[in-house]
Every structure is written in C-alpha cells, then in structure tokens.
Amino acid sequence: MSSGEIKSAVRWSSITPNDSVDVEYRAIWVQSAGDIALRDMNDNDETFTVQDSTLLPLQPKRVLATGTTATGIKGLN
C-alpha cells in the first residue's frame, strides 16, 4: 500500500456520546442529522452540524454528550 492511500474501515461500533470517555476511531458515521460535539487530541471542543448519512473523516478524542443531538453515531476503524 502506498503512502497516503485511504484504507476502508474493517470494524465499526455504535457510539454513545459521553463527556468523560475517550474513543479511538479513524472516522465517524452519523446516520441522522443534528449536531455532533467532538473533542480533539488537544482538548479543543467543536460542534459540527451534519445531515443524514454523514461520514466525518475525523479522529476525535471524545464524542461529547453535551451538545450532541445527532443520532445513529458509529465509530469506524
């Protein structure tokens, strides 16, 4: 595999947003529209407004309960 090549996910699991539990995923899938609040590796929080069936190519440290209204959230690895 060449450098920079994108690999597809081989594992996924449902995420229950939580203000104190860290996660380790390569990307996030959101099934139903709403807001998803994420914390990055530098402890910065950001809220993203997403539509139905959105793939976020982000590796968050945490998916926060506070501020998250989107549902059907899955972590991909």
mmCIF file of the N, C-alpha and C atoms, coordinates in Angstrom:
data_MODEL
# 
_entry.id   MODEL 
# 
loop_
_atom_site.group_PDB 
_atom_site.id 
_atom_site.type_symbol 
_atom_site.label_atom_id 
_atom_site.label_alt_id 
_atom_site.label_comp_id 
_atom_site.label_asym_id 
_atom_site.label_entity_id 
_atom_site.label_seq_id 
_atom_site.pdbx_PDB_ins_code 
_atom_site.Cartn_x 
_atom_site.Cartn_y 
_atom_site.Cartn_z 
_atom_site.occupancy 
_atom_site.B_iso_or_equiv 
_atom_site.pdbx_formal_charge 
_atom_site.auth_seq_id 
_atom_site.auth_comp_id 
_atom_site.auth_asym_id 
_atom_site.auth_atom_id 
_atom_site.pdbx_PDB_model_num 
ATOM 1   N N  . MET A 1 1  ? 0.839   -1.167 0.000  1.00 0.00 ? 1  MET A N  1 
ATOM 2   C CA . MET A 1 1  ? 0.000   0.000  0.000  1.00 0.00 ? 1  MET A CA 1 
ATOM 3   C C  . MET A 1 1  ? 0.891   1.239  0.000  1.00 0.00 ? 1  MET A C  1 
ATOM 4   N N  . SER A 1 2  ? 0.600   2.173  -0.865 1.00 0.00 ? 2  SER A N  1 
ATOM 5   C CA . SER A 1 2  ? 1.423   3.374  -0.968 1.00 0.00 ? 2  SER A CA 1 
ATOM 6   C C  . SER A 1 2  ? 1.089   4.369  0.137  1.00 0.00 ? 2  SER A C  1 
ATOM 7   N N  . SER A 1 3  ? 2.029   5.245  0.409  1.00 0.00 ? 3  SER A N  1 
ATOM 8   C CA . SER A 1 3  ? 1.834   6.271  1.424  1.00 0.00 ? 3  SER A CA 1 
ATOM 9   C C  . SER A 1 3  ? 0.658   7.165  1.045  1.00 0.00 ? 3  SER A C  1 
ATOM 10  N N  . GLY A 1 4  ? -0.214  7.445  1.999  1.00 0.00 ? 4  GLY A N  1 
ATOM 11  C CA . GLY A 1 4  ? -1.342  8.317  1.750  1.00 0.00 ? 4  GLY A CA 1 
ATOM 12  C C  . GLY A 1 4  ? -2.576  7.622  1.193  1.00 0.00 ? 4  GLY A C  1 
ATOM 13  N N  . GLU A 1 5  ? -2.466  6.323  0.924  1.00 0.00 ? 5  GLU A N  1 
ATOM 14  C CA . GLU A 1 5  ? -3.613  5.597  0.395  1.00 0.00 ? 5  GLU A CA 1 
ATOM 15  C C  . GLU A 1 5  ? -4.667  5.442  1.483  1.00 0.00 ? 5  GLU A C  1 
ATOM 16  N N  . ILE A 1 6  ? -5.905  5.631  1.116  1.00 0.00 ? 6  ILE A N  1 
ATOM 17  C CA . ILE A 1 6  ? -7.009  5.523  2.065  1.00 0.00 ? 6  ILE A CA 1 
ATOM 18  C C  . ILE A 1 6  ? -7.413  4.063  2.201  1.00 0.00 ? 6  ILE A C  1 
ATOM 19  N N  . LYS A 1 7  ? -7.502  3.595  3.441  1.00 0.00 ? 7  LYS A N  1 
ATOM 20  C CA . LYS A 1 7  ? -7.942  2.232  3.716  1.00 0.00 ? 7  LYS A CA 1 
ATOM 21  C C  . LYS A 1 7  ? -9.384  2.273  4.191  1.00 0.00 ? 7  LYS A C  1 
ATOM 22  N N  . SER A 1 8  ? -10.189 1.332  3.734  1.00 0.00 ? 8  SER A N  1 
ATOM 23  C CA . SER A 1 8  ? -11.570 1.289  4.187  1.00 0.00 ? 8  SER A CA 1 
ATOM 24  C C  . SER A 1 8  ? -11.645 0.693  5.590  1.00 0.00 ? 8  SER A C  1 
ATOM 25  N N  . ALA A 1 9  ? -12.715 1.018  6.271  1.00 0.00 ? 9  ALA A N  1 
ATOM 26  C CA . ALA A 1 9  ? -12.931 0.529  7.627  1.00 0.00 ? 9  ALA A CA 1 
ATOM 27  C C  . ALA A 1 9  ? -13.219 -0.972 7.597  1.00 0.00 ? 9  ALA A C  1 
ATOM 28  N N  . VAL A 1 10 ? -12.719 -1.669 8.597  1.00 0.00 ? 10 VAL A N  1 
ATOM 29  C CA . VAL A 1 10 ? -12.976 -3.100 8.720  1.00 0.00 ? 10 VAL A CA 1 
ATOM 30  C C  . VAL A 1 10 ? -13.741 -3.426 10.008 1.00 0.00 ? 10 VAL A C  1 
ATOM 31  N N  . ARG A 1 11 ? -13.871 -2.433 10.895 1.00 0.00 ? 11 ARG A N  1 
ATOM 32  C CA . ARG A 1 11 ? -14.616 -2.596 12.145 1.00 0.00 ? 11 ARG A CA 1 
ATOM 33  C C  . ARG A 1 11 ? -15.405 -1.319 12.404 1.00 0.00 ? 11 ARG A C  1 
ATOM 34  N N  . TRP A 1 12 ? -16.575 -1.471 13.016 1.00 0.00 ? 12 TRP A N  1 
ATOM 35  C CA . TRP A 1 12 ? -17.367 -0.316 13.409 1.00 0.00 ? 12 TRP A CA 1 
ATOM 36  C C  . TRP A 1 12 ? -18.179 -0.682 14.631 1.00 0.00 ? 12 TRP A C  1 
ATOM 37  N N  . SER A 1 13 ? -18.522 0.318  15.398 1.00 0.00 ? 13 SER A N  1 
ATOM 38  C CA . SER A 1 13 ? -19.340 0.091  16.579 1.00 0.00 ? 13 SER A CA 1 
ATOM 39  C C  . SER A 1 13 ? -20.128 1.348  16.901 1.00 0.00 ? 13 SER A C  1 
ATOM 40  N N  . SER A 1 14 ? -21.252 1.141  17.554 1.00 0.00 ? 14 SER A N  1 
ATOM 41  C CA . SER A 1 14 ? -22.085 2.270  17.957 1.00 0.00 ? 14 SER A CA 1 
ATOM 42  C C  . SER A 1 14 ? -21.384 3.085  19.029 1.00 0.00 ? 14 SER A C  1 
ATOM 43  N N  . ILE A 1 15 ? -21.588 4.388  18.970 1.00 0.00 ? 15 ILE A N  1 
ATOM 44  C CA . ILE A 1 15 ? -21.015 5.300  19.956 1.00 0.00 ? 15 ILE A CA 1 
ATOM 45  C C  . ILE A 1 15 ? -22.151 5.931  20.750 1.00 0.00 ? 15 ILE A C  1 
ATOM 46  N N  . THR A 1 16 ? -22.055 5.848  22.063 1.00 0.00 ? 16 THR A N  1 
ATOM 47  C CA . THR A 1 16 ? -22.934 6.596  22.945 1.00 0.00 ? 16 THR A CA 1 
ATOM 48  C C  . THR A 1 16 ? -22.145 7.819  23.396 1.00 0.00 ? 16 THR A C  1 
ATOM 49  N N  . PRO A 1 17 ? -22.563 9.014  22.985 1.00 0.00 ? 17 PRO A N  1 
ATOM 50  C CA . PRO A 1 17 ? -21.822 10.210 23.393 1.00 0.00 ? 17 PRO A CA 1 
ATOM 51  C C  . PRO A 1 17 ? -21.677 10.271 24.908 1.00 0.00 ? 17 PRO A C  1 
ATOM 52  N N  . ASN A 1 18 ? -20.486 10.687 25.351 1.00 0.00 ? 18 ASN A N  1 
ATOM 53  C CA . ASN A 1 18 ? -20.162 10.720 26.775 1.00 0.00 ? 18 ASN A CA 1 
ATOM 54  C C  . ASN A 1 18 ? -19.144 11.831 26.998 1.00 0.00 ? 18 ASN A C  1 
ATOM 55  N N  . ASP A 1 19 ? -19.376 12.652 28.005 1.00 0.00 ? 19 ASP A N  1 
ATOM 56  C CA . ASP A 1 19 ? -18.487 13.783 28.267 1.00 0.00 ? 19 ASP A CA 1 
ATOM 57  C C  . ASP A 1 19 ? -17.166 13.400 28.926 1.00 0.00 ? 19 ASP A C  1 
ATOM 58  N N  . SER A 1 20 ? -17.007 12.144 29.346 1.00 0.00 ? 20 SER A N  1 
ATOM 59  C CA . SER A 1 20 ? -15.780 11.781 30.067 1.00 0.00 ? 20 SER A CA 1 
ATOM 60  C C  . SER A 1 20 ? -15.062 10.540 29.542 1.00 0.00 ? 20 SER A C  1 
ATOM 61  N N  . VAL A 1 21 ? -15.565 9.910  28.476 1.00 0.00 ? 21 VAL A N  1 
ATOM 62  C CA . VAL A 1 21 ? -14.954 8.682  27.963 1.00 0.00 ? 21 VAL A CA 1 
ATOM 63  C C  . VAL A 1 21 ? -14.305 8.949  26.601 1.00 0.00 ? 21 VAL A C  1 
ATOM 64  N N  . ASP A 1 22 ? -13.014 8.623  26.488 1.00 0.00 ? 22 ASP A N  1 
ATOM 65  C CA . ASP A 1 22 ? -12.285 8.778  25.230 1.00 0.00 ? 22 ASP A CA 1 
ATOM 66  C C  . ASP A 1 22 ? -12.610 7.638  24.275 1.00 0.00 ? 22 ASP A C  1 
ATOM 67  N N  . VAL A 1 23 ? -12.482 7.928  22.966 1.00 0.00 ? 23 VAL A N  1 
ATOM 68  C CA . VAL A 1 23 ? -12.721 6.930  21.922 1.00 0.00 ? 23 VAL A CA 1 
ATOM 69  C C  . VAL A 1 23 ? -11.509 6.893  20.999 1.00 0.00 ? 23 VAL A C  1 
ATOM 70  N N  . GLU A 1 24 ? -11.384 5.823  20.237 1.00 0.00 ? 24 GLU A N  1 
ATOM 71  C CA . GLU A 1 24 ? -10.296 5.697  19.264 1.00 0.00 ? 24 GLU A CA 1 
ATOM 72  C C  . GLU A 1 24 ? -10.864 5.168  17.954 1.00 0.00 ? 24 GLU A C  1 
ATOM 73  N N  . TYR A 1 25 ? -11.214 6.094  17.068 1.00 0.00 ? 25 TYR A N  1 
ATOM 74  C CA . TYR A 1 25 ? -11.765 5.742  15.765 1.00 0.00 ? 25 TYR A CA 1 
ATOM 75  C C  . TYR A 1 25 ? -11.077 6.562  14.686 1.00 0.00 ? 25 TYR A C  1 
ATOM 76  N N  . ARG A 1 26 ? -11.026 6.020  13.471 1.00 0.00 ? 26 ARG A N  1 
ATOM 77  C CA . ARG A 1 26 ? -10.434 6.727  12.327 1.00 0.00 ? 26 ARG A CA 1 
ATOM 78  C C  . ARG A 1 26 ? -11.420 7.647  11.645 1.00 0.00 ? 26 ARG A C  1 
ATOM 79  N N  . ALA A 1 27 ? -12.703 7.392  11.836 1.00 0.00 ? 27 ALA A N  1 
ATOM 80  C CA . ALA A 1 27 ? -13.747 8.210  11.230 1.00 0.00 ? 27 ALA A CA 1 
ATOM 81  C C  . ALA A 1 27 ? -15.049 7.992  12.000 1.00 0.00 ? 27 ALA A C  1 
ATOM 82  N N  . ILE A 1 28 ? -15.994 8.897  11.777 1.00 0.00 ? 28 ILE A N  1 
ATOM 83  C CA . ILE A 1 28 ? -17.286 8.846  12.450 1.00 0.00 ? 28 ILE A CA 1 
ATOM 84  C C  . ILE A 1 28 ? -18.388 8.868  11.387 1.00 0.00 ? 28 ILE A C  1 
ATOM 85  N N  . TRP A 1 29 ? -19.353 7.961  11.524 1.00 0.00 ? 29 TRP A N  1 
ATOM 86  C CA . TRP A 1 29 ? -20.527 7.933  10.658 1.00 0.00 ? 29 TRP A CA 1 
ATOM 87  C C  . TRP A 1 29 ? -21.716 8.408  11.480 1.00 0.00 ? 29 TRP A C  1 
ATOM 88  N N  . VAL A 1 30 ? -22.501 9.340  10.934 1.00 0.00 ? 30 VAL A N  1 
ATOM 89  C CA . VAL A 1 30 ? -23.688 9.848  11.612 1.00 0.00 ? 30 VAL A CA 1 
ATOM 90  C C  . VAL A 1 30 ? -24.896 9.550  10.737 1.00 0.00 ? 30 VAL A C  1 
ATOM 91  N N  . GLN A 1 31 ? -25.817 8.766  11.251 1.00 0.00 ? 31 GLN A N  1 
ATOM 92  C CA . GLN A 1 31 ? -26.966 8.351  10.455 1.00 0.00 ? 31 GLN A CA 1 
ATOM 93  C C  . GLN A 1 31 ? -28.042 9.432  10.362 1.00 0.00 ? 31 GLN A C  1 
ATOM 94  N N  . SER A 1 32 ? -28.369 10.083 11.479 1.00 0.00 ? 32 SER A N  1 
ATOM 95  C CA . SER A 1 32 ? -29.461 11.063 11.477 1.00 0.00 ? 32 SER A CA 1 
ATOM 96  C C  . SER A 1 32 ? -28.953 12.454 11.790 1.00 0.00 ? 32 SER A C  1 
ATOM 97  N N  . ALA A 1 33 ? -29.454 13.432 11.062 1.00 0.00 ? 33 ALA A N  1 
ATOM 98  C CA . ALA A 1 33 ? -28.995 14.819 11.125 1.00 0.00 ? 33 ALA A CA 1 
ATOM 99  C C  . ALA A 1 33 ? -29.072 15.405 12.531 1.00 0.00 ? 33 ALA A C  1 
ATOM 100 N N  . GLY A 1 34 ? -28.206 16.372 12.764 1.00 0.00 ? 34 GLY A N  1 
ATOM 101 C CA . GLY A 1 34 ? -28.178 17.094 14.032 1.00 0.00 ? 34 GLY A CA 1 
ATOM 102 C C  . GLY A 1 34 ? -26.792 17.657 14.266 1.00 0.00 ? 34 GLY A C  1 
ATOM 103 N N  . ASP A 1 35 ? -26.501 17.957 15.510 1.00 0.00 ? 35 ASP A N  1 
ATOM 104 C CA . ASP A 1 35 ? -25.175 18.436 15.891 1.00 0.00 ? 35 ASP A CA 1 
ATOM 105 C C  . ASP A 1 35 ? -24.392 17.302 16.529 1.00 0.00 ? 35 ASP A C  1 
ATOM 106 N N  . ILE A 1 36 ? -23.083 17.284 16.282 1.00 0.00 ? 36 ILE A N  1 
ATOM 107 C CA . ILE A 1 36 ? -22.203 16.328 16.948 1.00 0.00 ? 36 ILE A CA 1 
ATOM 108 C C  . ILE A 1 36 ? -21.041 17.128 17.528 1.00 0.00 ? 36 ILE A C  1 
ATOM 109 N N  . ALA A 1 37 ? -20.896 17.024 18.842 1.00 0.00 ? 37 ALA A N  1 
ATOM 110 C CA . ALA A 1 37 ? -19.854 17.755 19.555 1.00 0.00 ? 37 ALA A CA 1 
ATOM 111 C C  . ALA A 1 37 ? -18.664 16.821 19.778 1.00 0.00 ? 37 ALA A C  1 
ATOM 112 N N  . LEU A 1 38 ? -17.491 17.260 19.321 1.00 0.00 ? 38 LEU A N  1 
ATOM 113 C CA . LEU A 1 38 ? -16.282 16.436 19.395 1.00 0.00 ? 38 LEU A CA 1 
ATOM 114 C C  . LEU A 1 38 ? -15.172 17.172 20.135 1.00 0.00 ? 38 LEU A C  1 
ATOM 115 N N  . ARG A 1 39 ? -14.320 16.414 20.778 1.00 0.00 ? 39 ARG A N  1 
ATOM 116 C CA . ARG A 1 39 ? -13.102 16.946 21.401 1.00 0.00 ? 39 ARG A CA 1 
ATOM 117 C C  . ARG A 1 39 ? -11.913 16.370 20.651 1.00 0.00 ? 39 ARG A C  1 
ATOM 118 N N  . ASP A 1 40 ? -10.954 17.234 20.274 1.00 0.00 ? 40 ASP A N  1 
ATOM 119 C CA . ASP A 1 40 ? -9.776  16.752 19.553 1.00 0.00 ? 40 ASP A CA 1 
ATOM 120 C C  . ASP A 1 40 ? -8.652  16.382 20.523 1.00 0.00 ? 40 ASP A C  1 
ATOM 121 N N  . MET A 1 41 ? -7.543  15.923 19.984 1.00 0.00 ? 41 MET A N  1 
ATOM 122 C CA . MET A 1 41 ? -6.424  15.447 20.794 1.00 0.00 ? 41 MET A CA 1 
ATOM 123 C C  . MET A 1 41 ? -5.763  16.552 21.629 1.00 0.00 ? 41 MET A C  1 
ATOM 124 N N  . ASN A 1 42 ? -6.035  17.825 21.286 1.00 0.00 ? 42 ASN A N  1 
ATOM 125 C CA . ASN A 1 42 ? -5.501  18.955 22.052 1.00 0.00 ? 42 ASN A CA 1 
ATOM 126 C C  . ASN A 1 42 ? -6.532  19.507 23.026 1.00 0.00 ? 42 ASN A C  1 
ATOM 127 N N  . ASP A 1 43 ? -7.597  18.742 23.268 1.00 0.00 ? 43 ASP A N  1 
ATOM 128 C CA . ASP A 1 43 ? -8.685  19.109 24.182 1.00 0.00 ? 43 ASP A CA 1 
ATOM 129 C C  . ASP A 1 43 ? -9.471  20.337 23.738 1.00 0.00 ? 43 ASP A C  1 
ATOM 130 N N  . ASN A 1 44 ? -9.546  20.555 22.428 1.00 0.00 ? 44 ASN A N  1 
ATOM 131 C CA . ASN A 1 44 ? -10.395 21.603 21.865 1.00 0.00 ? 44 ASN A CA 1 
ATOM 132 C C  . ASN A 1 44 ? -11.729 20.983 21.490 1.00 0.00 ? 44 ASN A C  1 
ATOM 133 N N  . ASP A 1 45 ? -12.819 21.636 21.857 1.00 0.00 ? 45 ASP A N  1 
ATOM 134 C CA . ASP A 1 45 ? -14.155 21.155 21.532 1.00 0.00 ? 45 ASP A CA 1 
ATOM 135 C C  . ASP A 1 45 ? -14.703 21.919 20.336 1.00 0.00 ? 45 ASP A C  1 
ATOM 136 N N  . GLU A 1 46 ? -15.398 21.193 19.463 1.00 0.00 ? 46 GLU A N  1 
ATOM 137 C CA . GLU A 1 46 ? -16.010 21.800 18.287 1.00 0.00 ? 46 GLU A CA 1 
ATOM 138 C C  . GLU A 1 46 ? -17.306 21.059 18.001 1.00 0.00 ? 46 GLU A C  1 
ATOM 139 N N  . THR A 1 47 ? -18.335 21.800 17.621 1.00 0.00 ? 47 THR A N  1 
ATOM 140 C CA . THR A 1 47 ? -19.615 21.200 17.265 1.00 0.00 ? 47 THR A CA 1 
ATOM 141 C C  . THR A 1 47 ? -19.819 21.324 15.768 1.00 0.00 ? 47 THR A C  1 
ATOM 142 N N  . PHE A 1 48 ? -20.158 20.206 15.136 1.00 0.00 ? 48 PHE A N  1 
ATOM 143 C CA . PHE A 1 48 ? -20.410 20.152 13.698 1.00 0.00 ? 48 PHE A CA 1 
ATOM 144 C C  . PHE A 1 48 ? -21.890 19.873 13.473 1.00 0.00 ? 48 PHE A C  1 
ATOM 145 N N  . THR A 1 49 ? -22.494 20.606 12.572 1.00 0.00 ? 49 THR A N  1 
ATOM 146 C CA . THR A 1 49 ? -23.874 20.339 12.165 1.00 0.00 ? 49 THR A CA 1 
ATOM 147 C C  . THR A 1 49 ? -23.811 19.448 10.931 1.00 0.00 ? 49 THR A C  1 
ATOM 148 N N  . VAL A 1 50 ? -24.471 18.288 11.013 1.00 0.00 ? 50 VAL A N  1 
ATOM 149 C CA . VAL A 1 50 ? -24.384 17.307 9.930  1.00 0.00 ? 50 VAL A CA 1 
ATOM 150 C C  . VAL A 1 50 ? -25.770 16.943 9.416  1.00 0.00 ? 50 VAL A C  1 
ATOM 151 N N  . GLN A 1 51 ? -25.803 16.483 8.190  1.00 0.00 ? 51 GLN A N  1 
ATOM 152 C CA . GLN A 1 51 ? -27.023 15.994 7.553  1.00 0.00 ? 51 GLN A CA 1 
ATOM 153 C C  . GLN A 1 51 ? -27.131 14.482 7.782  1.00 0.00 ? 51 GLN A C  1 
ATOM 154 N N  . ASP A 1 52 ? -28.248 13.897 7.371  1.00 0.00 ? 52 ASP A N  1 
ATOM 155 C CA . ASP A 1 52 ? -28.394 12.440 7.414  1.00 0.00 ? 52 ASP A CA 1 
ATOM 156 C C  . ASP A 1 52 ? -27.256 11.791 6.631  1.00 0.00 ? 52 ASP A C  1 
ATOM 157 N N  . SER A 1 53 ? -26.792 10.662 7.103  1.00 0.00 ? 53 SER A N  1 
ATOM 158 C CA . SER A 1 53 ? -25.788 9.839  6.410  1.00 0.00 ? 53 SER A CA 1 
ATOM 159 C C  . SER A 1 53 ? -24.512 10.609 6.106  1.00 0.00 ? 53 SER A C  1 
ATOM 160 N N  . THR A 1 54 ? -23.906 11.165 7.148  1.00 0.00 ? 54 THR A N  1 
ATOM 161 C CA . THR A 1 54 ? -22.668 11.935 7.004  1.00 0.00 ? 54 THR A CA 1 
ATOM 162 C C  . THR A 1 54 ? -21.480 11.136 7.512  1.00 0.00 ? 54 THR A C  1 
ATOM 163 N N  . LEU A 1 55 ? -20.420 11.093 6.704  1.00 0.00 ? 55 LEU A N  1 
ATOM 164 C CA . LEU A 1 55 ? -19.154 10.498 7.114  1.00 0.00 ? 55 LEU A CA 1 
ATOM 165 C C  . LEU A 1 55 ? -18.199 11.628 7.458  1.00 0.00 ? 55 LEU A C  1 
ATOM 166 N N  . LEU A 1 56 ? -17.721 11.637 8.691  1.00 0.00 ? 56 LEU A N  1 
ATOM 167 C CA . LEU A 1 56 ? -16.747 12.633 9.134  1.00 0.00 ? 56 LEU A CA 1 
ATOM 168 C C  . LEU A 1 56 ? -15.372 11.975 9.171  1.00 0.00 ? 56 LEU A C  1 
ATOM 169 N N  . PRO A 1 57 ? -14.460 12.372 8.298  1.00 0.00 ? 57 PRO A N  1 
ATOM 170 C CA . PRO A 1 57 ? -13.116 11.777 8.284  1.00 0.00 ? 57 PRO A CA 1 
ATOM 171 C C  . PRO A 1 57 ? -12.243 12.399 9.371  1.00 0.00 ? 57 PRO A C  1 
ATOM 172 N N  . LEU A 1 58 ? -12.704 12.256 10.608 1.00 0.00 ? 58 LEU A N  1 
ATOM 173 C CA . LEU A 1 58 ? -12.039 12.860 11.767 1.00 0.00 ? 58 LEU A CA 1 
ATOM 174 C C  . LEU A 1 58 ? -11.714 11.782 12.785 1.00 0.00 ? 58 LEU A C  1 
ATOM 175 N N  . GLN A 1 59 ? -10.661 12.015 13.557 1.00 0.00 ? 59 GLN A N  1 
ATOM 176 C CA . GLN A 1 59 ? -10.280 11.099 14.627 1.00 0.00 ? 59 GLN A CA 1 
ATOM 177 C C  . GLN A 1 59 ? -10.406 11.823 15.958 1.00 0.00 ? 59 GLN A C  1 
ATOM 178 N N  . PRO A 1 60 ? -11.630 11.908 16.488 1.00 0.00 ? 60 PRO A N  1 
ATOM 179 C CA . PRO A 1 60 ? -11.816 12.644 17.729 1.00 0.00 ? 60 PRO A CA 1 
ATOM 180 C C  . PRO A 1 60 ? -11.285 11.881 18.940 1.00 0.00 ? 60 PRO A C  1 
ATOM 181 N N  . LYS A 1 61 ? -10.952 12.638 19.957 1.00 0.00 ? 61 LYS A N  1 
ATOM 182 C CA . LYS A 1 61 ? -10.574 12.046 21.243 1.00 0.00 ? 61 LYS A CA 1 
ATOM 183 C C  . LYS A 1 61 ? -11.840 11.629 21.998 1.00 0.00 ? 61 LYS A C  1 
ATOM 184 N N  . ARG A 1 62 ? -12.911 12.416 21.787 1.00 0.00 ? 62 ARG A N  1 
ATOM 185 C CA . ARG A 1 62 ? -14.136 12.168 22.539 1.00 0.00 ? 62 ARG A CA 1 
ATOM 186 C C  . ARG A 1 62 ? -15.344 12.646 21.736 1.00 0.00 ? 62 ARG A C  1 
ATOM 187 N N  . VAL A 1 63 ? -16.447 11.909 21.813 1.00 0.00 ? 63 VAL A N  1 
ATOM 188 C CA . VAL A 1 63 ? -17.731 12.337 21.269 1.00 0.00 ? 63 VAL A CA 1 
ATOM 189 C C  . VAL A 1 63 ? -18.561 12.770 22.481 1.00 0.00 ? 63 VAL A C  1 
ATOM 190 N N  . LEU A 1 64 ? -18.786 14.055 22.579 1.00 0.00 ? 64 LEU A N  1 
ATOM 191 C CA . LEU A 1 64 ? -19.402 14.629 23.775 1.00 0.00 ? 64 LEU A CA 1 
ATOM 192 C C  . LEU A 1 64 ? -20.919 14.490 23.776 1.00 0.00 ? 64 LEU A C  1 
ATOM 193 N N  . ALA A 1 65 ? -21.468 14.188 24.953 1.00 0.00 ? 65 ALA A N  1 
ATOM 194 C CA . ALA A 1 65 ? -22.923 14.137 25.104 1.00 0.00 ? 65 ALA A CA 1 
ATOM 195 C C  . ALA A 1 65 ? -23.500 15.548 25.083 1.00 0.00 ? 65 ALA A C  1 
ATOM 196 N N  . THR A 1 66 ? -22.802 16.465 25.768 1.00 0.00 ? 66 THR A N  1 
ATOM 197 C CA . THR A 1 66 ? -23.252 17.849 25.812 1.00 0.00 ? 66 THR A CA 1 
ATOM 198 C C  . THR A 1 66 ? -23.078 18.479 24.438 1.00 0.00 ? 66 THR A C  1 
ATOM 199 N N  . GLY A 1 67 ? -24.186 18.854 23.830 1.00 0.00 ? 67 GLY A N  1 
ATOM 200 C CA . GLY A 1 67 ? -24.129 19.490 22.526 1.00 0.00 ? 67 GLY A CA 1 
ATOM 201 C C  . GLY A 1 67 ? -24.391 18.559 21.357 1.00 0.00 ? 67 GLY A C  1 
ATOM 202 N N  . THR A 1 68 ? -24.461 17.245 21.610 1.00 0.00 ? 68 THR A N  1 
ATOM 203 C CA . THR A 1 68 ? -24.725 16.296 20.522 1.00 0.00 ? 68 THR A CA 1 
ATOM 204 C C  . THR A 1 68 ? -26.209 15.986 20.458 1.00 0.00 ? 68 THR A C  1 
ATOM 205 N N  . THR A 1 69 ? -26.804 16.259 19.290 1.00 0.00 ? 69 THR A N  1 
ATOM 206 C CA . THR A 1 69 ? -28.217 15.933 19.054 1.00 0.00 ? 69 THR A CA 1 
ATOM 207 C C  . THR A 1 69 ? -28.386 14.911 17.943 1.00 0.00 ? 69 THR A C  1 
ATOM 208 N N  . ALA A 1 70 ? -27.354 14.717 17.124 1.00 0.00 ? 70 ALA A N  1 
ATOM 209 C CA . ALA A 1 70 ? -27.392 13.729 16.046 1.00 0.00 ? 70 ALA A CA 1 
ATOM 210 C C  . ALA A 1 70 ? -27.489 12.332 16.658 1.00 0.00 ? 70 ALA A C  1 
ATOM 211 N N  . THR A 1 71 ? -28.055 11.399 15.898 1.00 0.00 ? 71 THR A N  1 
ATOM 212 C CA . THR A 1 71 ? -28.197 10.026 16.392 1.00 0.00 ? 71 THR A CA 1 
ATOM 213 C C  . THR A 1 71 ? -27.674 9.034  15.370 1.00 0.00 ? 71 THR A C  1 
ATOM 214 N N  . GLY A 1 72 ? -27.567 7.797  15.805 1.00 0.00 ? 72 GLY A N  1 
ATOM 215 C CA . GLY A 1 72 ? -27.050 6.758  14.926 1.00 0.00 ? 72 GLY A CA 1 
ATOM 216 C C  . GLY A 1 72 ? -25.577 6.949  14.647 1.00 0.00 ? 72 GLY A C  1 
ATOM 217 N N  . ILE A 1 73 ? -24.805 7.264  15.691 1.00 0.00 ? 73 ILE A N  1 
ATOM 218 C CA . ILE A 1 73 ? -23.385 7.566  15.545 1.00 0.00 ? 73 ILE A CA 1 
ATOM 219 C C  . ILE A 1 73 ? -22.574 6.276  15.665 1.00 0.00 ? 73 ILE A C  1 
ATOM 220 N N  . LYS A 1 74 ? -21.688 6.055  14.699 1.00 0.00 ? 74 LYS A N  1 
ATOM 221 C CA . LYS A 1 74 ? -20.837 4.867  14.717 1.00 0.00 ? 74 LYS A CA 1 
ATOM 222 C C  . LYS A 1 74 ? -19.391 5.289  14.527 1.00 0.00 ? 74 LYS A C  1 
ATOM 223 N N  . GLY A 1 75 ? -18.499 4.587  15.225 1.00 0.00 ? 75 GLY A N  1 
ATOM 224 C CA . GLY A 1 75 ? -17.068 4.788  15.042 1.00 0.00 ? 75 GLY A CA 1 
ATOM 225 C C  . GLY A 1 75 ? -16.531 3.749  14.081 1.00 0.00 ? 75 GLY A C  1 
ATOM 226 N N  . LEU A 1 76 ? -15.652 4.181  13.167 1.00 0.00 ? 76 LEU A N  1 
ATOM 227 C CA . LEU A 1 76 ? -15.092 3.288  12.157 1.00 0.00 ? 76 LEU A CA 1 
ATOM 228 C C  . LEU A 1 76 ? -13.592 3.152  12.347 1.00 0.00 ? 76 LEU A C  1 
ATOM 229 N N  . ASN A 1 77 ? -13.102 1.932  12.215 1.00 0.00 ? 77 ASN A N  1 
ATOM 230 C CA . ASN A 1 77 ? -11.661 1.652  12.257 1.00 0.00 ? 77 ASN A CA 1 
ATOM 231 C C  . ASN A 1 77 ? -11.300 0.729  11.121 1.00 0.00 ? 77 ASN A C  1 
# 
